[in-house]
Amino acid sequence: MNLTGTIHEVMPAIQRGKGQSRKFVVKTTTTNGDKQWNDYITFELWGDKVDLVSEGDTGKEVTVHYNLRGNRWEKDGTTKYFNSLQAWKVEANQTDEEYYEEQPF
């Protein structure tokens, strides 16, 4: 699966067991007629993927490729379920202006 939007926030990497993880938020905007709303989607990066985004990437338009994961947690007779979006690839989307700046004439 993939989603395109603008990186809204990047959280610091944290140590989890033997590896690291990082969360980041992508803002998407949907327009329907004269109405417009924003969605803020949180993704997780694990292990060697942690460095796919950094705090300096805030404001960049990207396409995030991810897997939807679901987990079950049980404790003291209580069962809870939760989902996560685990990113495995983040591609920067190049604007026309950036394209022309990089091309020799």
C-alpha positions as CSV (number, residue, x, y, z in Angstrom):
1,M,0.0,0.0,0.0
2,N,1.1,3.6,-0.4
3,L,0.0,7.1,0.5
4,T,1.1,10.5,-0.7
5,G,1.2,13.6,1.5
6,T,3.4,16.1,3.3
7,I,5.6,15.1,6.3
8,H,4.0,17.0,9.2
9,E,6.2,15.8,12.1
10,V,9.1,13.5,12.7
11,M,9.6,12.1,16.2
12,P,13.1,11.3,17.6
13,A,14.3,7.7,17.2
14,I,13.9,5.6,20.4
15,Q,15.6,2.4,21.5
16,R,13.3,-0.6,21.6
17,G,14.9,-3.8,22.7
18,K,17.9,-4.5,20.4
19,G,16.8,-2.0,17.7
20,Q,15.4,1.4,17.2
21,S,12.0,2.8,16.0
22,R,10.8,6.2,14.9
23,K,7.3,7.5,14.2
24,F,6.4,10.2,11.7
25,V,3.2,11.9,10.7
26,V,2.1,12.6,7.1
27,K,-0.6,15.1,6.4
28,T,-3.0,14.5,3.5
29,T,-5.7,16.9,2.3
30,T,-9.0,15.8,0.8
31,T,-11.3,18.2,-1.1
32,N,-15.0,17.4,-1.8
33,G,-16.7,20.3,-3.6
34,D,-16.2,23.4,-1.4
35,K,-15.2,21.4,1.7
36,Q,-11.6,20.5,2.6
37,W,-10.2,18.5,5.5
38,N,-6.9,17.2,6.6
39,D,-5.9,13.7,7.8
40,Y,-2.8,13.1,9.9
41,I,-1.5,9.6,9.4
42,T,1.1,8.2,11.8
43,F,3.7,5.7,10.4
44,E,6.3,3.6,12.2
45,L,9.9,2.9,11.0
46,W,11.8,0.0,12.5
47,G,15.4,-1.2,12.5
48,D,17.5,-0.2,9.5
49,K,14.5,1.8,8.1
50,V,14.7,4.4,11.0
51,D,16.8,6.7,8.9
52,L,14.4,6.9,6.0
53,V,13.1,10.2,7.4
54,S,14.7,12.8,9.7
55,E,13.4,15.9,11.4
56,G,14.8,17.9,8.5
57,D,12.3,16.3,6.2
58,T,9.3,18.2,7.7
59,G,7.3,19.9,5.0
60,K,8.5,17.6,2.2
61,E,6.0,15.9,-0.1
62,V,6.5,12.2,0.0
63,T,5.0,8.9,-1.0
64,V,5.1,6.3,1.8
65,H,5.0,2.6,1.0
66,Y,3.8,0.6,4.1
67,N,2.3,-2.5,5.5
68,L,-0.8,-2.6,7.7
69,R,-0.1,-4.7,10.8
70,G,-2.5,-5.8,13.5
71,N,-1.7,-7.2,16.9
72,R,-3.5,-8.8,19.9
73,W,-2.5,-8.1,23.5
74,E,-3.8,-10.0,26.5
75,K,-3.3,-9.3,30.2
76,D,-5.3,-10.1,33.3
77,G,-8.2,-11.5,31.2
78,T,-8.4,-8.4,29.1
79,T,-7.8,-8.6,25.4
80,K,-7.0,-5.5,23.2
81,Y,-6.3,-5.2,19.5
82,F,-4.4,-2.5,17.8
83,N,-3.1,-1.6,14.3
84,S,0.1,0.0,13.0
85,L,1.3,1.3,9.7
86,Q,4.9,0.1,9.2
87,A,6.7,2.1,6.5
88,W,9.3,0.3,4.4
89,K,10.0,2.9,1.7
90,V,9.7,6.7,1.7
91,E,10.1,8.5,-1.7
92,A,10.5,12.3,-2.0
93,N,8.2,13.7,-4.6
94,Q,10.0,16.2,-6.9
95,T,8.3,19.4,-7.9
96,D,8.7,20.8,-11.4
97,E,10.8,23.6,-9.9
98,E,13.2,21.2,-8.3
99,Y,13.4,19.1,-11.5
100,Y,14.4,22.1,-13.6
101,E,17.0,23.3,-11.0
102,E,18.7,19.9,-11.3
103,Q,18.7,19.7,-15.1
104,P,21.6,21.2,-17.1
105,F,20.6,23.4,-20.1
